[in-house]
């Protein structure tokens, strides 16, 4: 008998066309023994509820929850994790398209590698399902890593949630979320890396949809910078605020979140983790230059980083020079 898998999906005013395609792609998985647990986060668009209820009537593997108030993305996933009972869990966005073997391949390698989490690559797809980039990991210069007890899952975000499969043990250590929890997929990776480790499936198992309403992961560094500049201006003061926001949200907040969970794992890296937090805090306070460049390569480096390293080094260590780039773009 196939192992049971729980698929956790949140919805909020999603485009009906996207939602139907995603649910259909899940129902057409080659691995059949799953429960699709869906939480609608109080969508004002009543059509969303209607479509979900229609699918629930069609397939007994679908279980629906409708929130009375809006929880937000993070709390919605916490709610779904609390409903899950299976030994294996996957997160789902509401607007992607899964390839038929996503669950089967993820579960196979999770067990073969004897790890606590696997994550996979994805094709970036557009609003009409066209492939924009064949490898999300390479387009975004994301880590392709495996192992356990290493600093990278604490220092930076490694794997988007919709690419992950985790074990029940990881789920149990994730709960309850703390007040610092803002990215369920960051702290799932951190916890898994400190249990049996993580493994990257270096091939696309789904289409990761990019559109104007993406909450995370869609826009490039350049696009985000332009949006901020249009809203806040081109001054050095505006740039320093932008830089403070980037360091907080991209690095420091994740490290502080992970530190909340260190007591739940066999933490052999506590001293190094404390160094990472201090590194981000000192970088954040610098306004001209931050000389501790060696710490970037100690805490944030990974194979295939390439151009991303230059951008990050400029932001973290050379704020005055990076402002020139900000002003020009």
N, C-alpha and C positions, 0 to 999 in steps of 0.2 A: 504493500500500500504506500502511496506517495505521502511524503511528509506534509503536514499542514503548514500553510503560510498565511499570515495576515497581511493584507494590503491596506495601508492607511491613507485615505484621500480626503483632503479638505476642499470645500468649494465656497466661493463667495462671488456672486454676480458674474460668474464665468460666462463666456460666450457659449451659447448652446451648441453651436457646431463643434467647437473644440471639445466640450465636455462629452458629447456623444462619441466622438472619435476616440477619445481616451478610454472611456468605459468599454467600448467595443474591442479595443486593442487588448484590454485586460481580460475580458471574457473569452478572447480567442487565444489565450496563452496555451502552450503545449503542456504546461504543468496545470492540472485541473483542480487539485485539492487546495483550495484557498477560500478565504472569506474576505470580501471587499467591504471594509468598514468605512463608511462615508459620514463626515460631519459637515453639514452646511452651516456656515457661520452667520446665520440670520440675514440671508440675501434679500434685499428689497425686491429683486426681480423674481416674482412668483413663478415664472416659467421654469426656473432652475429646480424648484421643488417638484413641479409637475413632472419634469423629465426624470428626475431621480426616482420618484415613486413609480413611474412607468417601468423603469429598469428593475426595481425591486420586485415588481409583480412578475417580471419575465424570468428572473434568475434568483433562486433561493440562496445563493452564495453572497448576496448583497444585503448588508445591514445598515440601516439609515438612522442618523440622529440629526435633529434640527434644533439648533441653539436658539434660545429665546432672546439673548443679547449677543452682541458681537464680541467674540473673545480675542480676535486677532490671530495671526498665523501661528505664532509660537504656542499660545495657550490652546489653540485648536489641536495641534499635534500632541500636546501633553494630554489633552482629553482622550484622543484616540489611542495613545499608548496605554492609558489606564483601562481601556476596553479590550485590549489585545490579550489573548490567552495562548496563542500558538508559540511554538519553539523558534520560529523564524518569522521575521517581520521585514516588510519593505515599505518605503515611503513613496507616495505618488503625488505628482502635481496634477492639476485638473485639466491641463491643456496640452499635454505631451501626446506622443504616440509610441506605445511600447511595441517592440518587435516580438514576434511570437515566442521566442526562446528566452526572453529576459529572465523570468523566474527560474526556469529550468537550468539555464547556464549559471546563474548566480548561486543557486542552491548547490549545484554540483561542485563548483569550485570552493565555496565556503566549507563544504565538508571535506573535500580532497586536501585542501591546504590547512585544515584544522585551525581556522582563524575565527575571530569574533565578528568580523565585518568584511564584506567585499564591496567594492564600488567599481563601476564600469565607465567606459567612454560613451559618448553620444554623438550623433549627427545633430548639428544645429539646423533647425528647420524654420522656415518663415511662415507667414500667415496663410499661405496656400499650400503648405506641406513641402515646399521646395527645399532642397538641401542647400544651406548657405555655407556651411563649413563641415567637412567630413569628420573632423575630430574636435570636439569641444575642449578636451584636455589640452591639446596643442594650440588651439586658437587662443585660449585664456592662459597658456603657460602654467597649467596646473600640475602638481606632482603626480608622477606615476611611481608609486612606492609600495613596498611591502615590509613587514617586520613588526616588532614589538619593542616597547620600552625605548622609544627614541623621541627627541624633543619636538620634531616638526608638527605633530598633531596638536601640541599645546601652543606653538608659536604662530601658526597660520591655519587658515581654513583649507582643508585638503579635498573634500569630496562633497558635491551637492547631494542633498537628501534623496532626490528622485533617482540617483544612481546607486543607492546603497541597499544592501541587505544586512540585517543585524541579527544576533541571537537574542533569545529571551533574557539571558543573563545581562547583556548590555542594557536592554530595556529596563530591567529591575534596578540597575544602578543609576540610570538616568532619572528615575523618579524619586521624589517629586522635583520639579523644576525649581530653581532658586530665583530670587529677584534679579540676578544677573543673567539669567538664561535668555538669550535672544536668538540663538540659532541652534535648533535641535540637532542639525546634521553636523555641526562642529563638535558639540560635546559628545555625541554618539561615537564619532571617530576617535576622540581623545580617550574615552573610556575603553573602547575596543582595543586600541593600540596598547593599552596597559593590562589587558586580560590575556587573550591568545593572539593578539595582533590583527593586522589588516592586510588585504591583498587587492591589488588593482587588476581588473580584467581589461586588458588593453585592446578593446574593440568596442564599437558602438552597439549597444543593445536596445537603444530607443532613440526616438527623435525628440530633442529638447527644443521646445518651441520658443522663439524669440519674437516679441511683439511689444507694442508701446506700453502695455499694462504689466509687464514683468515686475515682480517685487524684487527679486534677486537675480544676479548672474547674467542678465542680458546685455547691459550696456558696457561699452569699453571705458577704460580710464580716460581717454580723450573726450568721449561723449559726456561723462560725468563732470569733468572739469569745465567744459563749455557751458553746461547747464548751470553750474554754480556761478560761473563768471557772469552769465547773463542776468542772474538774479541778484548778485551781490557786488558786482563791479570788478574793476581791474587793478585796484590798489594793492599795495603790499600788505596792508592790514586785512583786506578781504582774503588775500591768499593765505595768510597765516591762520585765519579762521578755517579756511578750507583744509589746510594741512592738519590742523588740530582734529578736525572732524574725521579725516581719512585715517590718521594714526589711531584714533579712538575706536572707530567702527571696524576698521580692517584688521587691526592687530591687538591693541590693548584690551578692548572689551572681551574678545574671545579668550585671551589668556586669563583674565579675571574670572570669567565664567567657568573655565576648566578648573581653576584653582578651587572653586567651590566643591568640586567632586573628587578632589584628590584623596580625601579620607575614605572613599568607597573603593579604592583600588590599592594594589600593592605598589605604592608610589616610590620608585627608586630614583626619581629625578627631581625631588623637591627643591634641592639647592639650585639646580640649573633653572628650574621654573621660576624661582624667585629672581634669578638674574635676568630672565627674559622680561619680567614685569618691570624691573628697575630700568632695563635698557629702553623699553618703550616710553616710560615716564620721563626719562632724561632727554630722550630724543624729542619728545613732545614740547618740552620747555625751551629747547634751543631755538634761536631765531636767526642765527647767521650760519654756524657750522657745528656739527656734532662729530667729534673726531674718532669715536670708538667704532670705526668701520669694521674691524675684525669681528665684532659681535654679530654683524649682519650675516657674515659667512658661517659663523658658528651656530646661529639659531634659525636662519631662514633659508639657507641655501639648499638646493636640490638639483639633481641631474635634469638638464633640459630647461633650466630657468631662463637663460639667454637674455633677450631684450627686457624682459620684466625686471631683471636684477638692476639694470641701469635706472629704470624709472623709480624703483623702490629705494635704491641707494640715494638718488637725488632728493627724494621727499624726506627720508629719514635722517640724512646726514648733511645735506647741502641746501637748506631752505632758501638761502638768498639766490643761489644759482637756479634752483628749480622754479623760483618766482619768474625768472626771465622767460622760461618756457611757458609758464602759465600766462604771462602777459602777451606773448606772441600768438599763442594758439587761439 
